[in-house]
Structure formats: C-alpha cells, structure tokens
Amino acid sequence: MKKHIKPFLLFLFALLIFTSNQLSAQTLPQVIKQIKPSIVGVGTLQATRRPPSKLMGTGFVVADGYHVITNYHVIPKQIKTGKKEQLVIFYRDNKQVKYRKVSVLAQDKEHDLALLRIEGRKFPALKVETSRKPQEGETIAFTGFPIGAVLGLYPVTHRGVISSISPVVIPAPSSSTLSVAMIKRLKNPYFVYQLDATAYPGNSGSPMFDSTNGKVLGVINKVFIKKSKESILQKPSGITYAIPGKYIIKLLTENKIKGN
C-alpha cells in the first residue's frame, strides 16, 4: 500500500500546480483592463504652440509608480525650455485627457530605452517578467498609441506571437551598407523579439506583454531596430520588433529603482 502513496502524492502535487496556473491565467480582455491605466503617451507641451501638445510615442509606468519606460528615440533631443516647452506624459482620467510633467532620469541609447520620472502622485505600475524567458511561438500583445492622438488618446491593443528571437543586427552583404551605428552593434550584438503583429510609429515604447497575466516581456520598437536589421531592404517590411524586458530591469537596477 505504501508503494502507491508516493506516486499519488506526486500526482496530487502536479494537479495542484496545474490548477493554480489555470486559476491565475486571465483572458486578454481582463489583462487589457488591468494594464490600460499604466499606459501613457509621451510628448511635449507648449502653451504658445498650435497645437500645444505633441505626442511622440508611447510609454508605460513601472516599478514604484513614479517611473515610465519608453524608447530613447521617442525623447526629443532638445526641449525649448526658454519657450516654456515641457516634456510630459499624457493620460486619460475618465473622459478628460490630462498631462503630467516628467524628467529624463536615465537613458540607454544602445538598447533604445529611456527612464522618466513622474512629478506628482504615482500611477498603477506594470510588472516586468523576471522569472522566465519568453519563447518563440508564445502569444503576446502590446498596447499603445499607434497613430498618436489623431483619433483621441485611447490605447489600442494588438495581438500576435513571438515569431523569432534573433540578433539586433545581421552582417551586411557589403561594407557600403554598414553605418557607424551598425558596426558598433555588430561588435556587441544582442537578441531581440521579432513579432508577427503590426505596430505603427506611435507604438514605439509600448509594452509587449504576456497575454495571460499582463507581465511585460519587452518594449516595442519601430525605428531603432529596423535600421539595423532591414538596412539592405529598399522598402521597410511590416515586421515588428521588441527590446527584451531584461534591459528594463537593468536600467531600473542601475538607477536603484525598486518596486517591480
């Protein structure tokens, strides 16, 4: 009789784990509702300009609720503070579009990431996945502002799969097609996610997340990676790429930001 107890207990333990995972999994509509309060637009505001607001891309709140992750290339190279231009995040509060001033706390040009600090009260924050590595074929989603605020500041979600995990830059057929930036990346290449879902320029900085729990797996990138991976193409493809989430964690850790 005792011989059968151990296998039974192992079976029961495995069943409990499976049941727990099933209960913790959410539907995509549930996940979208959960993450939308953390999605913000990133841009500038200048009262004397027409229009006064300019949306540059998407960002999302992380860590302690006072910090935003977006792409490095989304941040303007220069803010005209003399003309009272401000770097801000835009967000929707019920039916109103509001803004909050932010400052650039840190930048990671190599991985096209920027870390912003929010002034005022904190926002709901997204969790970045740290316990596992995403796999090819995994279902993901990303939420952001694909065409800016043309149709209003309403976050849009796209769904797809990770179709490939490949180097950020590939060797070019001839040296004439290599830029200085590409040569630098070839010396120290890293892997990025290639997706089968279509993103648009305004999606730069959007969180790519696990569609079953909302944990961030990466950051959508529409400019930086394409210049490296598709330099030999005459016309850019519809492929979308994302920077792995481990570089978000690295940026937060280097700046001693806790709360993930």
C-alpha positions in Angstrom: 0.0 0.0 0.0 2.8 2.4 0.9 4.4 1.9 -2.6 1.4 3.7 -4.1 1.4 6.7 -1.7 4.4 8.5 -3.2 3.2 8.4 -6.8 -0.2 9.5 -5.7 1.2 12.5 -3.7 3.4 13.5 -6.7 0.3 13.3 -9.0 -1.7 15.4 -6.5 1.1 18.0 -6.3 1.3 18.3 -10.1 -2.5 18.6 -10.2 -2.4 21.4 -7.7 0.2 23.3 -9.6 -1.7 22.9 -12.9 -5.0 24.1 -11.2 -3.2 27.0 -9.7 -1.8 28.1 -13.1 -5.2 27.7 -14.7 -6.8 29.9 -12.0 -4.1 32.6 -12.2 -4.4 32.8 -16.0 -6.6 35.7 -17.3 -8.4 36.3 -20.5 -7.0 39.0 -22.8 -9.9 41.4 -22.1 -9.2 41.1 -18.4 -5.5 41.8 -19.0 -6.2 44.8 -21.2 -8.4 46.3 -18.5 -5.7 45.7 -16.0 -2.8 47.4 -17.9 -4.6 50.3 -19.5 -4.2 52.7 -16.5 -0.4 52.2 -16.8 -0.2 53.2 -20.5 0.7 56.8 -21.2 1.6 59.0 -24.2 5.0 60.6 -24.2 5.5 64.0 -25.8 5.8 67.7 -25.3 3.6 70.6 -24.3 4.0 74.3 -25.1 1.1 76.6 -24.5 2.0 79.1 -27.2 2.3 76.4 -29.9 -0.6 75.3 -32.1 -1.5 72.6 -31.3 0.1 73.0 -27.9 0.6 69.2 -27.4 2.7 66.9 -29.5 2.6 63.2 -28.9 5.9 61.5 -29.8 5.2 57.9 -28.7 4.0 55.5 -26.0 5.3 54.8 -22.5 4.3 52.7 -19.6 4.6 53.0 -15.8 6.8 50.6 -13.9 8.4 49.9 -10.5 7.1 52.2 -7.8 4.5 54.0 -9.9 6.7 57.1 -10.3 8.7 56.0 -13.3 8.0 55.5 -17.0 9.8 53.4 -19.6 9.8 54.4 -23.3 12.2 54.4 -26.3 15.2 56.6 -26.3 14.4 57.8 -29.8 10.9 59.0 -28.6 12.5 61.6 -26.3 13.2 64.9 -28.2 16.8 65.8 -28.5 16.2 69.3 -27.2 13.4 70.8 -25.1 12.8 74.5 -25.7 12.6 75.4 -22.0 13.2 79.1 -22.9 9.8 79.0 -24.8 8.2 77.1 -21.9 8.1 73.8 -23.6 7.8 70.8 -21.3 8.4 67.1 -21.5 5.2 65.4 -20.4 3.2 62.2 -20.3 -0.4 62.3 -21.4 -3.1 60.1 -19.8 -6.8 59.8 -19.7 -8.7 60.4 -16.4 -12.2 59.3 -17.0 -13.3 61.4 -20.0 -10.6 64.0 -19.7 -7.1 64.0 -21.3 -4.6 65.2 -18.7 -0.8 65.6 -18.6 1.9 65.4 -16.1 5.4 66.8 -16.3 8.3 64.3 -16.4 12.1 64.5 -16.4 14.6 62.2 -18.0 16.2 60.2 -15.2 18.4 57.8 -17.4 18.9 56.7 -21.0 20.2 53.5 -22.6 21.0 54.5 -26.1 22.4 51.1 -27.0 19.1 49.4 -26.3 16.9 52.4 -27.2 15.4 52.8 -23.8 14.7 55.8 -21.6 13.6 56.1 -17.9 11.4 59.0 -17.0 10.5 60.3 -13.5 6.9 61.5 -13.0 6.0 64.6 -10.9 3.1 64.3 -8.5 1.1 61.3 -7.5 2.0 57.8 -8.6 0.3 55.7 -11.3 -0.6 52.0 -11.3 2.6 50.2 -12.4 3.2 47.2 -14.6 5.3 44.2 -13.6 8.3 43.2 -15.7 8.7 39.4 -16.1 11.9 38.2 -14.4 11.2 34.5 -13.6 11.4 33.1 -17.2 12.5 33.9 -20.7 9.9 34.3 -23.5 9.8 31.6 -26.1 9.3 31.6 -29.9 5.7 30.8 -30.7 4.4 32.4 -27.5 1.3 34.6 -27.7 1.8 38.2 -26.8 0.1 41.5 -27.0 1.1 45.2 -26.9 -0.8 48.3 -26.1 -0.1 51.9 -27.1 -1.0 54.8 -29.4 -0.3 53.5 -33.0 -1.2 56.7 -34.8 -0.7 59.1 -31.9 -3.7 61.1 -30.7 -5.3 61.6 -34.1 -8.3 59.6 -33.0 -8.2 60.6 -29.4 -6.0 59.3 -26.6 -7.3 55.8 -26.5 -4.9 52.9 -26.0 -5.0 50.3 -28.8 -4.1 46.7 -28.3 -2.5 44.4 -31.0 -2.0 40.7 -30.5 0.4 38.2 -32.1 3.2 35.7 -31.4 6.9 35.9 -31.0 7.9 34.6 -34.4 11.7 34.7 -33.9 14.4 35.6 -31.4 17.3 36.9 -33.4 20.3 39.3 -33.3 19.6 43.1 -33.4 21.9 43.4 -36.4 23.0 40.9 -39.1 26.1 41.1 -41.2 25.6 43.2 -44.4 26.5 41.8 -47.8 28.9 44.7 -48.4 30.6 47.3 -46.3 28.9 50.1 -48.2 25.6 49.2 -46.5 27.1 49.4 -43.0 26.6 52.5 -40.9 28.8 53.5 -38.0 26.0 52.6 -35.6 25.6 49.1 -37.2 29.3 48.5 -36.9 29.2 49.2 -33.2 26.3 46.8 -32.7 28.0 44.1 -34.7 30.8 44.2 -32.1 28.4 43.5 -29.3 25.1 42.2 -30.7 22.1 41.2 -28.5 18.9 39.4 -29.3 15.5 41.0 -29.9 12.0 39.7 -30.4 10.5 39.6 -33.9 6.7 39.7 -33.9 4.0 38.8 -36.4 1.8 41.7 -35.3 1.9 45.0 -37.0 2.9 48.1 -35.0 3.0 51.7 -36.1 5.3 54.6 -35.4 3.3 55.8 -32.4 3.6 52.3 -30.8 7.3 53.0 -30.1 7.7 52.5 -26.4 4.6 50.3 -26.0 4.9 47.4 -23.5 4.9 43.9 -25.1 3.3 41.7 -22.5 2.2 38.2 -21.7 -1.4 37.9 -22.8 -2.4 35.7 -19.8 -1.1 37.8 -17.0 0.0 41.3 -18.2 3.6 41.0 -17.2 5.9 43.0 -19.5 8.2 40.9 -21.7 9.7 43.7 -23.9 9.3 47.2 -25.4 8.0 47.7 -28.9 10.5 49.4 -31.3 9.6 50.7 -34.7 12.7 52.8 -35.7 15.9 51.8 -34.0 15.9 48.0 -34.8 14.6 48.3 -38.4 17.6 50.5 -39.3 19.9 47.6 -38.2 18.0 44.5 -39.4 16.5 45.8 -42.6 19.2 48.1 -44.0 19.5 46.1 -47.2 15.8 46.3 -48.0 14.7 49.1 -50.3 11.3 49.2 -48.6 10.8 48.5 -44.9 8.8 45.4 -44.0 5.7 45.1 -41.9 7.7 43.2 -39.2 7.6 44.5 -35.7 10.4 44.1 -33.2 10.7 44.4 -29.4 13.6 45.1 -27.0 13.8 42.3 -24.3 12.5 43.2 -20.8 15.8 42.3 -19.1 17.2 45.6 -20.3 14.3 47.4 -18.5 15.4 45.6 -15.3 19.0 46.5 -15.9 18.1 50.2 -16.3 16.0 50.2 -13.1 18.7 48.4 -11.2 21.4 50.7 -12.3 19.4 53.7 -11.1 18.4 52.0 -7.8 14.7 52.0 -8.6 12.8 49.3 -6.6 9.3 48.1 -6.7 9.0 45.7 -9.7 
